[in-house]
Structure formats: structure tokens, C-alpha cells
Amino acid sequence: MEKRPITPEGQKKLRAELDQLKNVKRQDIIDAISEARAHGDLKENAEYHAAREEQGLNEARIRELEEVLSVSQVVEYKTMGVEDRVIFGSTVTIKDLDSETLKTYQIVGDAEASIENNTISFTTPIARSLIKKELGEYVEVETPGGIKEYEITAIKLV
């Protein structure tokens, strides 16, 4: 199976979530199920059914995280000595040439990408167009609304 890149920070965050789900939340759910069982008839016990559903969701997330971590390969991007062009792990500021707005994204692995955290997967069209480009270069990105042009205004290894 092909290894998937992940930043050291992303791996640490996923491991911490996995640890919390396995060692804290799992026990909390078991306690909630035991408490709900003590209330008697399980057929009409909403607390019991809610706790069992939460248990299923928690176990699914644990399996998902274990799978992601098992196929991940940490990329130590900060020690690569590449600061003059965009690489996996770079934080890039780009200027939309139409609207003049600035956007900053870190290019990361699929499992750690989150638009709320301004992290985008290296597999997205915008990240693919930025990789290997240098400060001041212009890139074109195919978007659902047509081609967008951006200028790279900053590259950092945070």
C-alpha cells in the first residue's frame, strides 16, 4: 500500500485524538451504557440507545484514525532546507488577481486538511498548482467557476 504524506504536527494531532478516544471517551461511553442499563427495560431506554450509538461512532472514528496513521508517512518538511519554493508543508500566501484578496494556506496531507484551519490537501487543484513554484510567480487554477489567477506573495515553513 502506498504511504500517504502527513506533517509531523498533523500526525501528533491525530495520535492525540486517537489516544483521547481510546483512553478517555471509550470509558466514558462504557460508564454511560452501564448507568443506562441500570435503569431497567432496554427497549424503551433512550439513554441506553444514545450511548450505544455514540459507542458505534466512537469506535468507527478510532478505526478511521488507526487506518490513516498506519498508511501515513511523516514528511519532515522543516528540515528539507527548501524555503525559496512551495513544498509539502509550506504555508503559502496568495493574492487573487481579480479581487486583490489575500489567502493563506498550509499544504498538508489529506487526513489533516481542514478549510476552517486554512490547511489544504496537496491533492487539491490549488495546492497542485502551487507546488514547486517560487515567490512572486503567478499560477492559474481551474475552479468550478472558471480559471482563477493568483500571485504567490509569501512562502513560509511554519
C-alpha positions in Angstrom: 0.0 0.0 0.0 1.2 3.4 -0.9 2.2 5.7 2.0 0.4 9.0 2.3 2.3 12.1 3.4 1.4 13.8 6.7 3.1 16.7 8.5 4.7 15.9 11.9 2.1 18.3 13.5 -0.7 16.5 11.8 0.4 13.1 12.9 0.8 14.4 16.5 -2.7 15.9 16.4 -4.3 12.6 15.1 -2.4 10.5 17.6 -3.6 12.8 20.4 -7.2 12.4 19.2 -6.9 8.6 18.9 -5.4 8.4 22.4 -8.3 10.6 23.8 -10.9 8.5 22.1 -9.4 5.1 23.2 -8.4 6.0 26.7 -11.0 8.6 27.9 -14.1 8.7 25.7 -14.4 4.9 25.3 -14.5 4.5 29.1 -17.0 7.4 29.5 -19.3 5.7 27.0 -19.0 2.3 28.7 -19.9 4.1 32.0 -22.9 5.7 30.4 -24.1 2.4 29.0 -23.7 0.7 32.4 -25.7 3.5 34.0 -28.4 3.4 31.4 -28.7 -0.4 31.8 -29.2 0.0 35.5 -32.4 2.0 34.7 -34.2 -1.2 33.5 -36.0 -2.0 30.3 -33.6 -1.5 27.4 -36.2 -1.5 24.7 -37.6 1.9 25.7 -34.4 3.3 27.3 -33.4 6.3 25.2 -30.2 6.9 27.2 -29.1 3.4 26.5 -29.7 3.6 22.8 -28.0 7.0 22.6 -24.9 5.7 24.4 -24.8 2.6 22.2 -25.0 4.9 19.1 -22.2 7.1 20.5 -20.1 4.0 21.1 -20.5 2.9 17.5 -19.5 6.4 16.2 -16.5 6.5 18.6 -15.3 3.0 17.5 -15.7 4.0 13.8 -13.6 7.1 14.4 -10.9 5.0 16.2 -10.7 2.6 13.3 -10.5 5.5 10.8 -7.7 7.2 12.7 -5.8 3.9 13.1 -6.1 3.3 9.3 -4.9 6.9 8.5 -1.9 6.6 10.8 -1.0 3.2 9.5 -0.7 4.4 5.9 0.9 7.8 6.8 4.5 8.8 6.2 5.7 11.8 8.1 7.4 14.4 5.9 9.9 16.4 7.9 9.4 19.5 5.6 11.1 21.9 8.0 14.5 20.2 7.8 14.5 19.9 3.9 16.2 23.3 3.6 13.7 24.4 0.9 12.5 27.9 1.6 12.5 29.5 -1.8 9.7 27.5 -3.4 6.4 25.8 -2.3 6.7 22.3 -1.0 4.5 19.9 1.0 4.1 21.6 4.4 4.7 25.1 3.2 2.4 27.9 4.3 1.7 30.0 1.2 0.0 33.4 0.9 -1.6 34.0 -2.5 -3.2 37.1 -3.9 -6.3 36.6 -6.1 -5.6 38.8 -9.1 -9.3 39.6 -9.7 -10.3 40.6 -6.2 -6.9 41.5 -4.8 -7.7 39.5 -1.7 -5.1 37.5 0.2 -5.5 33.9 1.3 -3.0 31.9 3.3 -3.0 28.1 3.3 -0.7 25.3 4.6 -0.3 22.4 2.2 -0.8 19.2 4.1 -1.9 15.6 3.8 -5.5 14.5 3.0 -6.2 13.4 6.6 -5.2 16.8 8.1 -6.8 19.1 5.6 -9.4 21.5 7.0 -10.5 24.6 5.4 -11.5 26.0 8.8 -7.8 25.7 9.8 -6.6 27.1 6.5 -5.0 23.7 5.6 -5.5 22.2 2.2 -4.6 18.8 0.8 -1.7 18.6 -1.5 -4.1 16.8 -3.9 -6.4 19.8 -4.4 -6.1 21.7 -7.7 -4.9 24.9 -6.0 -2.2 23.0 -4.0 -1.0 21.1 -7.1 -0.7 24.4 -9.0 1.4 25.9 -6.2 3.8 23.1 -5.5 7.4 23.8 -6.8 6.5 27.4 -7.6 8.6 30.4 -6.3 7.8 33.6 -4.5 6.3 36.2 -7.0 5.2 33.6 -9.5 1.7 33.5 -10.9 -0.4 30.4 -11.0 -3.6 29.5 -12.8 -6.1 27.3 -11.0 -9.1 25.5 -12.7 -12.1 26.1 -10.5 -15.8 25.3 -10.9 -16.3 29.0 -11.8 -13.5 29.1 -14.4 -9.8 29.7 -14.3 -8.5 31.9 -11.4 -5.1 33.6 -11.3 -3.1 34.0 -8.2 0.3 35.5 -7.3 2.4 33.9 -4.6 3.2 36.7 -2.1 4.7 34.7 0.8 6.1 31.2 1.4 6.9 30.1 5.0 7.8 26.9 6.8 5.9 27.4 10.0 
